[in-house]
């Protein structure tokens, strides 16, 4: 089953060229059952990556363009009175899918952003006093433009914490950009993609993560990282217990993709920045030195012995 995940990674890498590390991390996030936030400038392939992942994993896919006038009901669904039935009938929104691409999520108002919270955490939607389960598996892949762009509403900490990982694609290198310029249109490539695995195989792989062993010494290392984030004076708040659990689960998924049945410190280090950087807010003193959260997380890693 993990062989199919590697096949999916290769297929996505043919569409999103030059970003093998980000593709592998994105697959790690979905394998671990988490939601993914892609934060970068427009036009670097965030939407293409999300679409290619959904197709390659054989998952049903819906895309919602978030705007300032988008309402929670536009995402979750709405009840409409039907005269023939003499009753209100619920019409499911685009969130009732296996992969929801929340495109430019920080262009929606906080009210609409918060409407995703229950769905992301509980895998269900409540409307008109009725709770409806979402399909399994269910992933939110959200894209976000830099906060300094016009018309954005920054995601609050509670919303950011719902995302297992936050990735940035960045500009392609010269060879990858030339391949984009000389190659086939990406939209045409997406239309021609075929699933590399089925949803049942992905669910089986997710269940198999429970068998990936994490030794007491490895758990101690994760605890030490969380404790150091709370005490080193670099961050306004440290990592929460939920963040530490997310770090360990992501480490298990990375180890599985590496073909191991146990987690080693290098697995934790491989996922440390994408799991933790968006959860940690630098103190003003660190901001004054021009250090971003990513740089501070790398400092945190160096400060904690294995």
C-alpha positions as CSV (number, residue, x, y, z in Angstrom):
1,X,0.0,0.0,0.0
2,X,2.9,2.4,0.6
3,X,4.2,1.5,-2.8
4,X,1.0,3.1,-4.2
5,X,1.8,6.3,-2.2
6,X,5.2,6.4,-3.8
7,X,3.6,6.0,-7.2
8,X,1.2,8.9,-6.4
9,X,4.2,11.0,-5.3
10,X,6.0,10.4,-8.6
11,X,2.8,11.2,-10.5
12,X,2.3,14.5,-8.7
13,X,6.0,15.3,-9.2
14,X,5.5,15.2,-12.9
15,X,2.9,17.9,-12.7
16,X,4.4,20.0,-10.0
17,X,8.0,19.9,-11.1
18,X,11.0,20.6,-8.9
19,X,9.1,20.3,-5.6
20,X,9.7,16.7,-4.6
21,X,10.3,17.5,-1.0
22,X,7.1,19.5,-0.7
23,X,5.1,16.8,-2.5
24,X,6.5,14.2,-0.1
25,X,5.6,16.3,2.9
26,X,2.1,16.9,1.5
27,X,1.6,13.2,1.2
28,X,2.9,12.7,4.7
29,X,0.3,15.2,6.0
30,X,-2.6,13.4,4.3
31,X,-1.3,9.9,5.3
32,X,-1.2,11.2,8.9
33,X,-4.9,12.2,8.6
34,X,-4.2,15.9,8.8
35,X,-5.2,19.0,7.0
36,X,-2.7,21.0,4.8
37,X,-2.1,24.7,4.5
38,X,-0.2,25.9,1.4
39,X,1.1,29.5,2.0
40,X,2.8,31.3,-0.8
41,X,2.5,33.9,-3.6
42,X,-0.1,33.5,-6.3
43,X,1.0,31.5,-9.3
44,X,3.6,29.1,-7.9
45,X,1.4,25.9,-8.1
46,X,-0.5,25.7,-4.9
47,X,-3.9,24.9,-6.5
48,X,-2.2,22.6,-9.0
49,X,-0.6,20.6,-6.2
50,X,-3.8,20.2,-4.3
51,X,-5.7,19.1,-7.4
52,X,-3.0,16.6,-8.5
53,X,-2.9,15.1,-5.0
54,X,-6.6,14.5,-4.9
55,X,-6.6,12.8,-8.3
56,X,-3.6,10.7,-7.7
57,X,-5.0,9.4,-4.4
58,X,-8.3,8.6,-6.1
59,X,-10.3,11.0,-3.9
60,X,-13.4,13.0,-4.7
61,X,-12.5,16.7,-5.1
62,X,-14.3,20.0,-4.7
63,X,-12.8,23.5,-4.9
64,X,-14.2,26.6,-3.2
65,X,-12.9,30.1,-4.1
66,X,-12.9,32.0,-0.8
67,X,-14.0,35.6,-1.1
68,X,-15.0,38.4,1.3
69,X,-18.7,37.8,0.6
70,X,-18.6,34.0,1.0
71,X,-21.0,32.8,3.7
72,X,-20.6,29.7,5.9
73,X,-23.8,28.2,4.3
74,X,-22.1,28.5,0.8
75,X,-19.6,25.9,2.0
76,X,-21.6,23.7,4.4
77,X,-24.9,23.7,2.6
78,X,-28.4,25.1,3.2
79,X,-32.0,23.9,3.7
80,X,-34.5,25.0,1.1
81,X,-38.2,24.7,1.3
82,X,-39.6,22.4,-1.4
83,X,-43.3,22.7,-2.0
84,X,-43.7,19.2,-3.4
85,X,-42.5,17.7,-0.2
86,X,-44.0,20.4,2.0
87,X,-40.8,20.5,4.0
88,X,-37.3,21.9,4.1
89,X,-34.7,19.8,2.3
90,X,-31.0,20.1,3.0
91,X,-28.8,20.7,0.0
92,X,-25.2,19.7,0.8
93,X,-22.5,22.2,0.1
94,X,-19.1,21.6,-1.5
95,X,-17.6,20.6,1.9
96,X,-19.3,17.1,1.4
97,X,-16.3,15.7,-0.4
98,X,-13.1,13.8,0.4
99,X,-10.7,16.7,-0.5
100,X,-11.9,20.2,-0.2
101,X,-9.6,22.8,-1.7
102,X,-10.2,26.1,0.2
103,X,-8.6,28.4,-2.3
104,X,-7.3,31.7,-0.8
105,X,-8.8,30.9,2.6
106,X,-7.6,34.2,4.1
107,X,-9.7,36.2,1.7
108,X,-12.8,35.1,3.5
109,X,-14.1,36.8,6.6
110,X,-13.4,35.3,10.1
111,X,-17.0,34.2,10.3
112,X,-16.7,32.0,7.2
113,X,-13.2,30.8,8.3
114,X,-14.5,29.7,11.6
115,X,-17.3,27.7,9.9
116,X,-14.6,25.2,8.8
117,X,-13.5,24.6,12.4
118,X,-16.0,21.9,13.3
119,X,-15.7,20.2,10.0
120,X,-11.9,20.0,10.2
121,X,-11.8,18.8,13.8
122,X,-14.9,16.7,14.1
123,X,-15.3,15.5,10.5
124,X,-19.0,16.6,10.6
125,X,-21.2,19.5,9.9
126,X,-24.1,20.8,12.0
127,X,-26.9,22.7,10.3
128,X,-30.5,23.3,11.3
129,X,-30.0,21.2,14.5
130,X,-28.9,18.1,12.6
131,X,-25.3,16.8,12.6
132,X,-24.2,15.2,9.3
133,X,-21.0,13.2,9.0
134,X,-18.5,14.0,6.2
135,X,-17.1,11.4,3.8
136,X,-14.1,9.3,4.8
137,X,-11.4,10.2,4.4
138,X,-11.8,14.0,4.6
139,X,-9.1,16.5,4.0
140,X,-9.0,20.2,3.8
141,X,-6.2,21.6,1.6
142,X,-6.2,25.4,2.0
143,X,-4.2,27.9,0.1
144,X,-3.3,31.2,1.6
145,X,-1.7,34.4,0.1
146,X,0.9,36.4,2.2
147,X,-0.8,38.4,4.9
148,X,0.6,41.7,3.5
149,X,-1.5,41.4,0.3
150,X,-4.6,43.5,-0.1
151,X,-7.9,42.1,1.1
152,X,-6.7,39.3,3.4
153,X,-8.0,38.3,6.9
154,X,-5.2,36.6,8.9
155,X,-6.2,33.2,10.2
156,X,-6.4,33.1,14.0
157,X,-4.2,30.8,16.0
158,X,-7.1,28.4,16.7
159,X,-7.7,28.0,12.9
160,X,-4.0,27.6,12.2
161,X,-3.7,24.9,14.8
162,X,-6.3,22.8,12.8
163,X,-3.7,22.3,10.0
164,X,-1.2,19.6,10.6
165,X,1.3,21.1,8.3
166,X,1.9,24.4,6.5
167,X,4.1,24.3,3.4
168,X,5.5,26.9,1.1
169,X,6.4,26.0,-2.5
170,X,8.5,29.0,-3.4
171,X,9.8,29.9,-6.9
172,X,11.0,27.0,-9.0
173,X,14.7,26.7,-9.8
174,X,15.9,27.4,-13.3
175,X,15.6,23.8,-14.6
176,X,12.1,23.3,-13.2
177,X,10.9,26.7,-14.6
178,X,12.3,25.8,-18.0
179,X,10.4,22.5,-17.9
180,X,7.2,24.4,-17.1
181,X,7.8,26.8,-20.0
182,X,8.7,24.2,-22.5
183,X,6.3,21.4,-21.3
184,X,2.7,20.6,-21.5
185,X,0.0,22.8,-20.1
186,X,-0.5,21.9,-16.4
187,X,-4.3,21.9,-16.7
188,X,-4.2,19.5,-19.6
189,X,-1.9,17.2,-17.5
190,X,-4.4,17.3,-14.6
191,X,-7.2,16.2,-17.0
192,X,-5.1,13.2,-18.1
193,X,-4.1,12.1,-14.6
194,X,-5.3,8.7,-13.4
195,X,-5.6,7.6,-9.7
196,X,-2.5,5.8,-8.5
197,X,-4.4,4.3,-5.6
198,X,-8.0,3.9,-4.2
199,X,-9.4,5.6,-1.1
200,X,-9.6,2.2,0.6
201,X,-5.9,1.7,0.2
202,X,-5.2,5.1,1.7
203,X,-7.4,4.3,4.7
204,X,-5.6,1.0,5.1
205,X,-2.2,2.8,5.1
206,X,-3.5,5.3,7.7
207,X,-4.5,2.4,10.0
208,X,-1.1,0.8,9.5
209,X,0.5,3.9,11.1
210,X,-0.5,2.6,14.5
211,X,2.0,-0.2,13.9
212,X,4.9,2.2,13.4
213,X,6.8,2.0,16.7
214,X,7.8,5.1,18.6
215,X,10.3,4.1,21.4
216,X,10.1,5.8,24.9
217,X,13.4,7.6,24.0
218,X,11.9,9.0,20.8
219,X,8.8,10.2,22.8
220,X,11.2,11.9,25.2
221,X,12.8,13.7,22.3
222,X,9.4,15.0,21.1
223,X,8.6,16.1,24.7
224,X,12.0,17.9,24.9
225,X,11.3,19.8,21.7
226,X,7.8,20.9,23.0
227,X,9.3,21.8,26.4
228,X,12.1,23.8,24.9
229,X,9.6,25.8,22.7
230,X,7.9,26.9,25.9
231,X,11.1,27.9,27.8
232,X,13.7,29.2,25.3
233,X,12.3,32.8,25.1
234,X,11.9,32.8,21.3
235,X,8.2,32.3,21.1
236,X,5.2,34.1,22.5
237,X,3.7,30.7,23.4
238,X,5.1,27.2,23.1
239,X,3.9,24.1,21.4
240,X,0.7,22.7,22.9
241,X,0.2,19.0,23.7
242,X,-1.9,18.7,20.6
243,X,1.0,20.0,18.5
244,X,3.3,17.5,20.1
245,X,0.9,14.7,19.2
246,X,0.7,16.1,15.7
247,X,4.5,16.1,15.5
248,X,4.7,12.4,16.5
249,X,2.0,11.4,14.1
250,X,3.7,13.2,11.2
251,X,6.9,11.5,12.2
252,X,5.2,8.1,12.0
253,X,3.9,8.9,8.5
254,X,7.3,10.1,7.3
255,X,8.9,6.9,8.7
256,X,6.4,4.8,6.9
257,X,7.1,6.5,3.6
258,X,10.8,5.9,4.2
259,X,10.0,2.2,4.6
260,X,10.7,1.8,8.3
261,X,8.5,0.2,11.0
262,X,9.8,2.6,13.7
263,X,10.4,6.3,14.1
264,X,13.9,7.8,14.4
265,X,14.8,11.4,15.4
266,X,15.6,12.2,11.7
267,X,11.9,11.5,11.0
268,X,10.8,14.1,13.6
269,X,13.4,16.6,12.3
270,X,12.1,16.1,8.7
271,X,8.6,17.3,9.6
272,X,9.5,19.7,12.5
273,X,9.3,22.9,10.5
274,X,6.1,22.2,8.5
275,X,4.3,21.0,11.6
276,X,5.5,23.6,14.1
277,X,6.4,26.9,12.3
278,X,2.8,28.0,11.8
279,X,1.9,27.2,15.4
280,X,4.7,29.3,16.9
281,X,4.6,33.1,17.0
282,X,8.0,34.8,17.5
283,X,8.4,37.2,20.3
284,X,8.9,40.9,19.3
285,X,12.6,40.6,20.2
286,X,13.0,37.8,17.7
287,X,11.0,39.7,15.1
288,X,13.3,42.7,15.7
289,X,16.3,40.5,14.6
290,X,14.4,39.7,11.4
291,X,14.0,36.0,12.2
292,X,11.0,34.2,10.9
293,X,9.2,31.3,12.6
294,X,10.9,28.8,10.3
295,X,14.4,30.1,11.3
296,X,13.5,30.0,15.0
297,X,12.2,26.4,14.7
298,X,15.5,25.4,13.2
299,X,17.2,27.1,16.1
300,X,14.9,25.1,18.4
301,X,15.9,21.9,16.8
302,X,19.7,22.6,17.2
303,X,19.2,23.5,20.8
304,X,17.6,20.2,21.8
305,X,20.1,17.2,21.9
306,X,19.0,13.9,20.4
